[in-house]
Amino acid sequence: MKYRTVSVYPQVDQQLNKAIELIASGQLSAKQAFQQAQANTIAELKRAGAKL
């Protein structure tokens, strides 16, 4: 059987990718990048109507 994986929360994946890019490029520290990603993700999920 073949399975297709679908991300449940694509907003989270996008924010994590951005955070990793910021860390790899040296623009932010890991702590700062992931704090920013967490804040952005929570805001996006709330806008989308997810209950947290």
mmCIF file of the N, C-alpha and C atoms, coordinates in Angstrom:
data_MODEL
# 
_entry.id   MODEL 
# 
loop_
_atom_site.group_PDB 
_atom_site.id 
_atom_site.type_symbol 
_atom_site.label_atom_id 
_atom_site.label_alt_id 
_atom_site.label_comp_id 
_atom_site.label_asym_id 
_atom_site.label_entity_id 
_atom_site.label_seq_id 
_atom_site.pdbx_PDB_ins_code 
_atom_site.Cartn_x 
_atom_site.Cartn_y 
_atom_site.Cartn_z 
_atom_site.occupancy 
_atom_site.B_iso_or_equiv 
_atom_site.pdbx_formal_charge 
_atom_site.auth_seq_id 
_atom_site.auth_comp_id 
_atom_site.auth_asym_id 
_atom_site.auth_atom_id 
_atom_site.pdbx_PDB_model_num 
ATOM 1   N N  . MET A 1 1  ? 0.831   -1.184 0.000  1.00 0.00 ? 1  MET A N  1 
ATOM 2   C CA . MET A 1 1  ? 0.000   0.000  0.000  1.00 0.00 ? 1  MET A CA 1 
ATOM 3   C C  . MET A 1 1  ? 0.873   1.244  0.000  1.00 0.00 ? 1  MET A C  1 
ATOM 4   N N  . LYS A 1 2  ? 0.375   2.242  -0.676 1.00 0.00 ? 2  LYS A N  1 
ATOM 5   C CA . LYS A 1 2  ? 1.076   3.521  -0.675 1.00 0.00 ? 2  LYS A CA 1 
ATOM 6   C C  . LYS A 1 2  ? 0.269   4.513  0.149  1.00 0.00 ? 2  LYS A C  1 
ATOM 7   N N  . TYR A 1 3  ? 0.980   5.254  0.948  1.00 0.00 ? 3  TYR A N  1 
ATOM 8   C CA . TYR A 1 3  ? 0.326   6.250  1.774  1.00 0.00 ? 3  TYR A CA 1 
ATOM 9   C C  . TYR A 1 3  ? 0.835   7.628  1.399  1.00 0.00 ? 3  TYR A C  1 
ATOM 10  N N  . ARG A 1 4  ? -0.053  8.552  1.395  1.00 0.00 ? 4  ARG A N  1 
ATOM 11  C CA . ARG A 1 4  ? 0.321   9.937  1.158  1.00 0.00 ? 4  ARG A CA 1 
ATOM 12  C C  . ARG A 1 4  ? 0.220   10.660 2.489  1.00 0.00 ? 4  ARG A C  1 
ATOM 13  N N  . THR A 1 5  ? 1.295   11.252 2.910  1.00 0.00 ? 5  THR A N  1 
ATOM 14  C CA . THR A 1 5  ? 1.266   11.969 4.174  1.00 0.00 ? 5  THR A CA 1 
ATOM 15  C C  . THR A 1 5  ? 0.867   13.415 3.931  1.00 0.00 ? 5  THR A C  1 
ATOM 16  N N  . VAL A 1 6  ? -0.017  13.888 4.777  1.00 0.00 ? 6  VAL A N  1 
ATOM 17  C CA . VAL A 1 6  ? -0.494  15.260 4.688  1.00 0.00 ? 6  VAL A CA 1 
ATOM 18  C C  . VAL A 1 6  ? -0.277  15.899 6.048  1.00 0.00 ? 6  VAL A C  1 
ATOM 19  N N  . SER A 1 7  ? 0.336   17.030 6.023  1.00 0.00 ? 7  SER A N  1 
ATOM 20  C CA . SER A 1 7  ? 0.583   17.730 7.271  1.00 0.00 ? 7  SER A CA 1 
ATOM 21  C C  . SER A 1 7  ? -0.735  18.220 7.860  1.00 0.00 ? 7  SER A C  1 
ATOM 22  N N  . VAL A 1 8  ? -0.933  17.967 9.138  1.00 0.00 ? 8  VAL A N  1 
ATOM 23  C CA . VAL A 1 8  ? -2.168  18.385 9.799  1.00 0.00 ? 8  VAL A CA 1 
ATOM 24  C C  . VAL A 1 8  ? -2.201  19.892 9.947  1.00 0.00 ? 8  VAL A C  1 
ATOM 25  N N  . TYR A 1 9  ? -1.086  20.472 10.295 1.00 0.00 ? 9  TYR A N  1 
ATOM 26  C CA . TYR A 1 9  ? -0.989  21.912 10.479 1.00 0.00 ? 9  TYR A CA 1 
ATOM 27  C C  . TYR A 1 9  ? 0.146   22.452 9.603  1.00 0.00 ? 9  TYR A C  1 
ATOM 28  N N  . PRO A 1 10 ? -0.140  22.772 8.359  1.00 0.00 ? 10 PRO A N  1 
ATOM 29  C CA . PRO A 1 10 ? 0.931   23.264 7.477  1.00 0.00 ? 10 PRO A CA 1 
ATOM 30  C C  . PRO A 1 10 ? 1.547   24.572 7.962  1.00 0.00 ? 10 PRO A C  1 
ATOM 31  N N  . GLN A 1 11 ? 0.782   25.344 8.739  1.00 0.00 ? 11 GLN A N  1 
ATOM 32  C CA . GLN A 1 11 ? 1.320   26.596 9.266  1.00 0.00 ? 11 GLN A CA 1 
ATOM 33  C C  . GLN A 1 11 ? 2.517   26.324 10.169 1.00 0.00 ? 11 GLN A C  1 
ATOM 34  N N  . VAL A 1 12 ? 2.441   25.254 10.929 1.00 0.00 ? 12 VAL A N  1 
ATOM 35  C CA . VAL A 1 12 ? 3.529   24.903 11.846 1.00 0.00 ? 12 VAL A CA 1 
ATOM 36  C C  . VAL A 1 12 ? 4.779   24.520 11.059 1.00 0.00 ? 12 VAL A C  1 
ATOM 37  N N  . ASP A 1 13 ? 4.596   23.709 10.038 1.00 0.00 ? 13 ASP A N  1 
ATOM 38  C CA . ASP A 1 13 ? 5.736   23.304 9.209  1.00 0.00 ? 13 ASP A CA 1 
ATOM 39  C C  . ASP A 1 13 ? 6.419   24.513 8.574  1.00 0.00 ? 13 ASP A C  1 
ATOM 40  N N  . GLN A 1 14 ? 5.623   25.449 8.081  1.00 0.00 ? 14 GLN A N  1 
ATOM 41  C CA . GLN A 1 14 ? 6.185   26.640 7.449  1.00 0.00 ? 14 GLN A CA 1 
ATOM 42  C C  . GLN A 1 14 ? 6.980   27.465 8.459  1.00 0.00 ? 14 GLN A C  1 
ATOM 43  N N  . GLN A 1 15 ? 6.455   27.616 9.659  1.00 0.00 ? 15 GLN A N  1 
ATOM 44  C CA . GLN A 1 15 ? 7.150   28.400 10.674 1.00 0.00 ? 15 GLN A CA 1 
ATOM 45  C C  . GLN A 1 15 ? 8.441   27.718 11.117 1.00 0.00 ? 15 GLN A C  1 
ATOM 46  N N  . LEU A 1 16 ? 8.420   26.395 11.220 1.00 0.00 ? 16 LEU A N  1 
ATOM 47  C CA . LEU A 1 16 ? 9.640   25.671 11.591 1.00 0.00 ? 16 LEU A CA 1 
ATOM 48  C C  . LEU A 1 16 ? 10.701  25.805 10.502 1.00 0.00 ? 16 LEU A C  1 
ATOM 49  N N  . ASN A 1 17 ? 10.279  25.736 9.249  1.00 0.00 ? 17 ASN A N  1 
ATOM 50  C CA . ASN A 1 17 ? 11.231  25.908 8.152  1.00 0.00 ? 17 ASN A CA 1 
ATOM 51  C C  . ASN A 1 17 ? 11.851  27.300 8.185  1.00 0.00 ? 17 ASN A C  1 
ATOM 52  N N  . LYS A 1 18 ? 11.041  28.318 8.443  1.00 0.00 ? 18 LYS A N  1 
ATOM 53  C CA . LYS A 1 18 ? 11.560  29.685 8.531  1.00 0.00 ? 18 LYS A CA 1 
ATOM 54  C C  . LYS A 1 18 ? 12.546  29.816 9.689  1.00 0.00 ? 18 LYS A C  1 
ATOM 55  N N  . ALA A 1 19 ? 12.209  29.192 10.824 1.00 0.00 ? 19 ALA A N  1 
ATOM 56  C CA . ALA A 1 19 ? 13.085  29.266 11.996 1.00 0.00 ? 19 ALA A CA 1 
ATOM 57  C C  . ALA A 1 19 ? 14.435  28.616 11.694 1.00 0.00 ? 19 ALA A C  1 
ATOM 58  N N  . ILE A 1 20 ? 14.411  27.475 11.042 1.00 0.00 ? 20 ILE A N  1 
ATOM 59  C CA . ILE A 1 20 ? 15.660  26.780 10.717 1.00 0.00 ? 20 ILE A CA 1 
ATOM 60  C C  . ILE A 1 20 ? 16.492  27.609 9.740  1.00 0.00 ? 20 ILE A C  1 
ATOM 61  N N  . GLU A 1 21 ? 15.832  28.254 8.790  1.00 0.00 ? 21 GLU A N  1 
ATOM 62  C CA . GLU A 1 21 ? 16.548  29.122 7.855  1.00 0.00 ? 21 GLU A CA 1 
ATOM 63  C C  . GLU A 1 21 ? 17.219  30.281 8.589  1.00 0.00 ? 21 GLU A C  1 
ATOM 64  N N  . LEU A 1 22 ? 16.508  30.887 9.532  1.00 0.00 ? 22 LEU A N  1 
ATOM 65  C CA . LEU A 1 22 ? 17.068  32.006 10.294 1.00 0.00 ? 22 LEU A CA 1 
ATOM 66  C C  . LEU A 1 22 ? 18.266  31.564 11.132 1.00 0.00 ? 22 LEU A C  1 
ATOM 67  N N  . ILE A 1 23 ? 18.181  30.362 11.692 1.00 0.00 ? 23 ILE A N  1 
ATOM 68  C CA . ILE A 1 23 ? 19.288  29.836 12.501 1.00 0.00 ? 23 ILE A CA 1 
ATOM 69  C C  . ILE A 1 23 ? 20.490  29.533 11.608 1.00 0.00 ? 23 ILE A C  1 
ATOM 70  N N  . ALA A 1 24 ? 20.236  28.850 10.491 1.00 0.00 ? 24 ALA A N  1 
ATOM 71  C CA . ALA A 1 24 ? 21.331  28.455 9.590  1.00 0.00 ? 24 ALA A CA 1 
ATOM 72  C C  . ALA A 1 24 ? 22.033  29.660 8.984  1.00 0.00 ? 24 ALA A C  1 
ATOM 73  N N  . SER A 1 25 ? 21.282  30.725 8.735  1.00 0.00 ? 25 SER A N  1 
ATOM 74  C CA . SER A 1 25 ? 21.894  31.916 8.131  1.00 0.00 ? 25 SER A CA 1 
ATOM 75  C C  . SER A 1 25 ? 22.540  32.820 9.176  1.00 0.00 ? 25 SER A C  1 
ATOM 76  N N  . GLY A 1 26 ? 22.352  32.502 10.452 1.00 0.00 ? 26 GLY A N  1 
ATOM 77  C CA . GLY A 1 26 ? 22.967  33.294 11.517 1.00 0.00 ? 26 GLY A CA 1 
ATOM 78  C C  . GLY A 1 26 ? 22.228  34.578 11.842 1.00 0.00 ? 26 GLY A C  1 
ATOM 79  N N  . GLN A 1 27 ? 21.004  34.732 11.354 1.00 0.00 ? 27 GLN A N  1 
ATOM 80  C CA . GLN A 1 27 ? 20.248  35.948 11.622 1.00 0.00 ? 27 GLN A CA 1 
ATOM 81  C C  . GLN A 1 27 ? 19.701  35.980 13.039 1.00 0.00 ? 27 GLN A C  1 
ATOM 82  N N  . LEU A 1 28 ? 19.347  34.819 13.579 1.00 0.00 ? 28 LEU A N  1 
ATOM 83  C CA . LEU A 1 28 ? 18.832  34.725 14.949 1.00 0.00 ? 28 LEU A CA 1 
ATOM 84  C C  . LEU A 1 28 ? 19.450  33.522 15.643 1.00 0.00 ? 28 LEU A C  1 
ATOM 85  N N  . SER A 1 29 ? 19.443  33.583 16.968 1.00 0.00 ? 29 SER A N  1 
ATOM 86  C CA . SER A 1 29 ? 19.875  32.406 17.727 1.00 0.00 ? 29 SER A CA 1 
ATOM 87  C C  . SER A 1 29 ? 18.745  31.384 17.677 1.00 0.00 ? 29 SER A C  1 
ATOM 88  N N  . ALA A 1 30 ? 19.044  30.160 18.039 1.00 0.00 ? 30 ALA A N  1 
ATOM 89  C CA . ALA A 1 30 ? 18.030  29.107 18.007 1.00 0.00 ? 30 ALA A CA 1 
ATOM 90  C C  . ALA A 1 30 ? 16.874  29.445 18.939 1.00 0.00 ? 30 ALA A C  1 
ATOM 91  N N  . LYS A 1 31 ? 17.189  29.926 20.115 1.00 0.00 ? 31 LYS A N  1 
ATOM 92  C CA . LYS A 1 31 ? 16.143  30.260 21.083 1.00 0.00 ? 31 LYS A CA 1 
ATOM 93  C C  . LYS A 1 31 ? 15.229  31.354 20.536 1.00 0.00 ? 31 LYS A C  1 
ATOM 94  N N  . GLN A 1 32 ? 15.808  32.398 19.978 1.00 0.00 ? 32 GLN A N  1 
ATOM 95  C CA . GLN A 1 32 ? 15.013  33.498 19.441 1.00 0.00 ? 32 GLN A CA 1 
ATOM 96  C C  . GLN A 1 32 ? 14.168  33.045 18.255 1.00 0.00 ? 32 GLN A C  1 
ATOM 97  N N  . ALA A 1 33 ? 14.752  32.264 17.365 1.00 0.00 ? 33 ALA A N  1 
ATOM 98  C CA . ALA A 1 33 ? 14.038  31.813 16.165 1.00 0.00 ? 33 ALA A CA 1 
ATOM 99  C C  . ALA A 1 33 ? 12.846  30.944 16.533 1.00 0.00 ? 33 ALA A C  1 
ATOM 100 N N  . PHE A 1 34 ? 13.038  30.036 17.484 1.00 0.00 ? 34 PHE A N  1 
ATOM 101 C CA . PHE A 1 34 ? 11.933  29.150 17.850 1.00 0.00 ? 34 PHE A CA 1 
ATOM 102 C C  . PHE A 1 34 ? 10.883  29.864 18.690 1.00 0.00 ? 34 PHE A C  1 
ATOM 103 N N  . GLN A 1 35 ? 11.265  30.851 19.471 1.00 0.00 ? 35 GLN A N  1 
ATOM 104 C CA . GLN A 1 35 ? 10.278  31.651 20.186 1.00 0.00 ? 35 GLN A CA 1 
ATOM 105 C C  . GLN A 1 35 ? 9.418   32.429 19.199 1.00 0.00 ? 35 GLN A C  1 
ATOM 106 N N  . GLN A 1 36 ? 10.058  32.993 18.185 1.00 0.00 ? 36 GLN A N  1 
ATOM 107 C CA . GLN A 1 36 ? 9.340   33.730 17.153 1.00 0.00 ? 36 GLN A CA 1 
ATOM 108 C C  . GLN A 1 36 ? 8.418   32.772 16.381 1.00 0.00 ? 36 GLN A C  1 
ATOM 109 N N  . ALA A 1 37 ? 8.908   31.608 16.040 1.00 0.00 ? 37 ALA A N  1 
ATOM 110 C CA . ALA A 1 37 ? 8.103   30.631 15.311 1.00 0.00 ? 37 ALA A CA 1 
ATOM 111 C C  . ALA A 1 37 ? 6.895   30.199 16.138 1.00 0.00 ? 37 ALA A C  1 
ATOM 112 N N  . GLN A 1 38 ? 7.086   30.009 17.424 1.00 0.00 ? 38 GLN A N  1 
ATOM 113 C CA . GLN A 1 38 ? 5.987   29.606 18.292 1.00 0.00 ? 38 GLN A CA 1 
ATOM 114 C C  . GLN A 1 38 ? 4.920   30.693 18.367 1.00 0.00 ? 38 GLN A C  1 
ATOM 115 N N  . ALA A 1 39 ? 5.340   31.934 18.540 1.00 0.00 ? 39 ALA A N  1 
ATOM 116 C CA . ALA A 1 39 ? 4.388   33.038 18.617 1.00 0.00 ? 39 ALA A CA 1 
ATOM 117 C C  . ALA A 1 39 ? 3.621   33.186 17.304 1.00 0.00 ? 39 ALA A C  1 
ATOM 118 N N  . ASN A 1 40 ? 4.324   33.101 16.181 1.00 0.00 ? 40 ASN A N  1 
ATOM 119 C CA . ASN A 1 40 ? 3.672   33.224 14.875 1.00 0.00 ? 40 ASN A CA 1 
ATOM 120 C C  . ASN A 1 40 ? 2.700   32.073 14.628 1.00 0.00 ? 40 ASN A C  1 
ATOM 121 N N  . THR A 1 41 ? 3.090   30.875 15.005 1.00 0.00 ? 41 THR A N  1 
ATOM 122 C CA . THR A 1 41 ? 2.242   29.705 14.786 1.00 0.00 ? 41 THR A CA 1 
ATOM 123 C C  . THR A 1 41 ? 0.974   29.793 15.616 1.00 0.00 ? 41 THR A C  1 
ATOM 124 N N  . ILE A 1 42 ? 1.096   30.178 16.864 1.00 0.00 ? 42 ILE A N  1 
ATOM 125 C CA . ILE A 1 42 ? -0.083  30.310 17.730 1.00 0.00 ? 42 ILE A CA 1 
ATOM 126 C C  . ILE A 1 42 ? -1.035  31.355 17.157 1.00 0.00 ? 42 ILE A C  1 
ATOM 127 N N  . ALA A 1 43 ? -0.500  32.471 16.699 1.00 0.00 ? 43 ALA A N  1 
ATOM 128 C CA . ALA A 1 43 ? -1.338  33.525 16.113 1.00 0.00 ? 43 ALA A CA 1 
ATOM 129 C C  . ALA A 1 43 ? -2.048  33.015 14.856 1.00 0.00 ? 43 ALA A C  1 
ATOM 130 N N  . GLU A 1 44 ? -1.339  32.298 13.998 1.00 0.00 ? 44 GLU A N  1 
ATOM 131 C CA . GLU A 1 44 ? -1.940  31.778 12.766 1.00 0.00 ? 44 GLU A CA 1 
ATOM 132 C C  . GLU A 1 44 ? -3.015  30.738 13.063 1.00 0.00 ? 44 GLU A C  1 
ATOM 133 N N  . LEU A 1 45 ? -2.761  29.857 14.016 1.00 0.00 ? 45 LEU A N  1 
ATOM 134 C CA . LEU A 1 45 ? -3.748  28.839 14.354 1.00 0.00 ? 45 LEU A CA 1 
ATOM 135 C C  . LEU A 1 45 ? -5.003  29.469 14.956 1.00 0.00 ? 45 LEU A C  1 
ATOM 136 N N  . LYS A 1 46 ? -4.836  30.490 15.775 1.00 0.00 ? 46 LYS A N  1 
ATOM 137 C CA . LYS A 1 46 ? -5.999  31.187 16.344 1.00 0.00 ? 46 LYS A CA 1 
ATOM 138 C C  . LYS A 1 46 ? -6.809  31.878 15.249 1.00 0.00 ? 46 LYS A C  1 
ATOM 139 N N  . ARG A 1 47 ? -6.108  32.498 14.282 1.00 0.00 ? 47 ARG A N  1 
ATOM 140 C CA . ARG A 1 47 ? -6.814  33.136 13.165 1.00 0.00 ? 47 ARG A CA 1 
ATOM 141 C C  . ARG A 1 47 ? -7.588  32.102 12.344 1.00 0.00 ? 47 ARG A C  1 
ATOM 142 N N  . ALA A 1 48 ? -7.044  30.905 12.253 1.00 0.00 ? 48 ALA A N  1 
ATOM 143 C CA . ALA A 1 48 ? -7.692  29.844 11.487 1.00 0.00 ? 48 ALA A CA 1 
ATOM 144 C C  . ALA A 1 48 ? -8.848  29.190 12.245 1.00 0.00 ? 48 ALA A C  1 
ATOM 145 N N  . GLY A 1 49 ? -9.006  29.550 13.514 1.00 0.00 ? 49 GLY A N  1 
ATOM 146 C CA . GLY A 1 49 ? -10.117 29.029 14.294 1.00 0.00 ? 49 GLY A CA 1 
ATOM 147 C C  . GLY A 1 49 ? -9.809  27.791 15.121 1.00 0.00 ? 49 GLY A C  1 
ATOM 148 N N  . ALA A 1 50 ? -8.549  27.423 15.210 1.00 0.00 ? 50 ALA A N  1 
ATOM 149 C CA . ALA A 1 50 ? -8.190  26.258 16.024 1.00 0.00 ? 50 ALA A CA 1 
ATOM 150 C C  . ALA A 1 50 ? -8.281  26.633 17.500 1.00 0.00 ? 50 ALA A C  1 
ATOM 151 N N  . LYS A 1 51 ? -8.811  25.699 18.289 1.00 0.00 ? 51 LYS A N  1 
ATOM 152 C CA . LYS A 1 51 ? -8.914  25.937 19.728 1.00 0.00 ? 51 LYS A CA 1 
ATOM 153 C C  . LYS A 1 51 ? -7.656  25.389 20.387 1.00 0.00 ? 51 LYS A C  1 
ATOM 154 N N  . LEU A 1 52 ? -6.980  26.251 21.118 1.00 0.00 ? 52 LEU A N  1 
ATOM 155 C CA . LEU A 1 52 ? -5.734  25.846 21.772 1.00 0.00 ? 52 LEU A CA 1 
ATOM 156 C C  . LEU A 1 52 ? -5.905  25.769 23.260 1.00 0.00 ? 52 LEU A C  1 
# 
